[in-house]
Amino acid sequence: AWAYSVANTPRQDLFDEGYVGALASNEKEFSAEGLAQLHQWQLWQQELESGIELPGSLRAKCRNAFTSASYSESKLQHDVVGELRAAGMDLGEEVLLGSGYRIDALVKFSDGRNVAVEVDGPSHFIDRRPTGSTTLKHRQVARVDRIEVVSVPYWEWNELKNSEMKQHYLRVKLVTAR
């Protein structure tokens, strides 16, 4: 189910009430990772407006597993957030969104617009292509939370030689986000 969610390949013949019933009857068999992935599948059903929903108790378990995942701030993230602050941006760090996703930074603009900044280090890519988890997160934050996502890939950031270049890079990324 998670792979279909990442690929964004709807299968009404597969993901139906019978499927949800099978999930519910095996609720106790899922690992924390499995529950977290089912939460992402449920978000995908919201994206599709399929009307398919997990039962309330299973949905709550899945969301809890998803939001309980540990996180840590990398040196790269610390550097990017520091430059956002130095550029005078109004932002929140490690913001938990309604979808259950936690984003690295949420930049708030005076016109009411919010933009999520995701600092994407090497673990977010395979050969400079986003992993399934990264692709799914960016898409679901944009569609479910209705917040534009700007990615700061590590190799682009590492090319910037000083604070002035880094702040210019971030301003351009944020201005072009729509």
C-alpha positions as CSV (number, residue, x, y, z in Angstrom):
1,A,0.0,0.0,0.0
2,W,2.8,2.4,0.8
3,A,4.6,1.8,-2.5
4,Y,1.3,2.5,-4.4
5,S,1.0,5.7,-2.3
6,V,4.5,6.8,-3.3
7,A,3.9,6.0,-7.0
8,N,0.5,7.7,-6.7
9,T,-1.0,4.8,-8.6
10,P,-4.7,4.5,-7.6
11,R,-6.1,0.9,-7.6
12,Q,-9.8,1.0,-6.7
13,D,-10.0,-2.7,-7.3
14,L,-7.3,-3.3,-4.7
15,F,-7.8,-0.6,-2.0
16,D,-11.5,-1.0,-1.2
17,E,-13.6,-1.7,1.9
18,G,-12.5,-5.3,1.8
19,Y,-8.9,-4.2,2.1
20,V,-9.7,-1.9,5.0
21,G,-11.5,-4.7,6.7
22,A,-8.5,-7.0,6.3
23,L,-6.3,-4.3,7.8
24,A,-8.6,-3.8,10.7
25,S,-8.8,-7.6,11.5
26,N,-5.0,-7.7,11.6
27,E,-4.5,-4.5,13.5
28,K,-2.4,-6.1,16.2
29,E,0.1,-7.5,13.7
30,F,1.5,-4.3,12.4
31,S,4.9,-2.9,13.5
32,A,5.4,0.8,14.3
33,E,6.9,1.2,10.8
34,G,3.9,-0.6,9.2
35,L,1.4,1.6,11.1
36,A,3.3,4.8,10.1
37,Q,3.2,3.7,6.5
38,L,-0.5,3.0,6.8
39,H,-0.9,6.6,8.0
40,Q,0.7,7.8,4.8
41,W,-1.6,5.5,2.8
42,Q,-4.5,7.0,4.6
43,L,-3.3,10.5,3.7
44,W,-3.0,9.3,0.1
45,Q,-6.7,8.2,0.2
46,Q,-7.4,11.8,1.4
47,E,-5.4,13.1,-1.6
48,L,-7.5,11.0,-3.9
49,E,-10.7,11.8,-2.2
50,S,-11.5,8.1,-2.4
51,G,-13.8,8.0,0.6
52,I,-11.8,5.0,1.9
53,E,-11.0,5.3,5.6
54,L,-9.4,3.2,8.2
55,P,-11.5,2.5,11.3
56,G,-11.0,5.2,13.9
57,S,-9.0,3.2,16.4
58,L,-6.6,1.9,13.7
59,R,-6.4,5.4,12.1
60,A,-5.4,6.8,15.6
61,K,-2.7,4.1,16.1
62,C,-1.3,4.8,12.7
63,R,-1.1,8.6,13.2
64,N,0.4,8.1,16.7
65,A,3.1,5.8,15.2
66,F,3.8,8.3,12.4
67,T,4.1,11.3,14.7
68,S,6.1,9.5,17.4
69,A,9.0,8.8,15.0
70,S,12.1,10.3,16.4
71,Y,13.9,13.1,14.6
72,S,17.1,15.0,15.0
73,E,18.5,18.3,13.6
74,S,21.5,17.8,11.4
75,K,24.4,20.3,11.1
76,L,23.1,21.0,7.6
77,Q,19.6,21.8,8.8
78,H,21.0,24.0,11.6
79,D,23.0,25.9,9.0
80,V,20.1,26.4,6.7
81,V,17.8,27.5,9.5
82,G,20.5,29.9,10.8
83,E,20.7,31.5,7.4
84,L,16.9,31.8,7.2
85,R,16.9,33.6,10.5
86,A,19.9,35.8,9.5
87,A,17.9,36.8,6.4
88,G,15.2,38.1,8.7
89,M,12.7,35.4,7.9
90,D,9.8,34.7,10.3
91,L,9.9,31.0,10.8
92,G,9.1,28.0,13.0
93,E,11.4,25.1,13.4
94,E,10.5,21.3,13.4
95,V,6.8,22.2,12.9
96,L,4.3,19.4,13.2
97,L,1.6,19.8,10.6
98,G,-2.0,18.7,10.6
99,S,-1.1,15.7,8.3
100,G,1.3,14.5,11.0
101,Y,4.4,15.4,9.0
102,R,7.1,17.3,10.7
103,I,8.9,19.9,8.6
104,D,12.3,21.4,9.1
105,A,11.2,25.0,8.9
106,L,8.0,26.8,8.1
107,V,8.6,30.3,6.7
108,K,5.7,32.7,7.3
109,F,5.2,35.6,5.0
110,S,3.3,38.9,5.7
111,D,0.7,38.1,3.0
112,G,-0.3,35.0,5.0
113,R,1.5,32.5,2.8
114,N,3.5,29.8,4.4
115,V,6.3,27.8,2.8
116,A,7.8,24.6,4.1
117,V,11.6,24.4,3.9
118,E,12.9,20.8,3.8
119,V,16.7,20.4,4.2
120,D,17.4,17.3,2.3
121,G,20.7,15.6,3.1
122,P,22.2,12.5,1.4
123,S,19.7,10.1,3.0
124,H,16.9,11.8,1.1
125,F,18.4,10.9,-2.3
126,I,19.6,8.0,-4.4
127,D,21.9,9.3,-7.1
128,R,20.5,12.8,-6.6
129,R,17.0,11.6,-7.2
130,P,14.6,11.8,-4.2
131,T,13.8,8.6,-2.3
132,G,10.2,7.4,-2.2
133,S,9.8,8.7,1.4
134,T,11.0,12.2,0.4
135,T,8.8,12.3,-2.7
136,L,5.8,11.2,-0.7
137,K,6.4,13.8,2.1
138,H,6.8,16.7,-0.3
139,R,3.7,15.7,-2.3
140,Q,1.5,15.1,0.8
141,V,2.5,18.3,2.6
142,A,1.7,20.2,-0.6
143,R,-1.7,18.5,-1.2
144,V,-2.9,17.6,2.3
145,D,-1.6,20.5,4.3
146,R,-1.8,22.9,1.3
147,I,1.7,24.2,2.0
148,E,4.2,24.7,-0.7
149,V,7.4,22.8,-0.1
150,V,10.9,24.0,-1.0
151,S,13.7,21.5,-1.0
152,V,17.3,22.5,-0.1
153,P,19.4,19.6,-1.5
154,Y,22.7,19.1,0.3
155,W,24.8,19.3,-2.9
156,E,23.4,22.7,-3.9
157,W,23.9,24.1,-0.3
158,N,27.4,22.7,-0.2
159,E,28.3,24.7,-3.3
160,L,27.5,28.0,-1.6
161,K,30.6,29.6,-0.2
162,N,29.4,32.2,2.2
163,S,26.5,33.6,4.2
164,E,25.6,36.1,1.5
165,M,25.4,33.4,-1.2
166,K,23.3,31.2,1.1
167,Q,20.8,33.9,2.0
168,H,20.4,34.9,-1.7
169,Y,19.9,31.2,-2.6
170,L,17.1,30.9,0.0
171,R,15.4,34.1,-1.0
172,V,15.3,33.0,-4.6
173,K,13.9,29.6,-3.6
174,L,11.2,31.1,-1.4
175,V,10.2,33.8,-3.8
176,T,9.7,31.3,-6.7
177,A,7.7,28.9,-4.5
178,R,4.1,28.9,-5.5
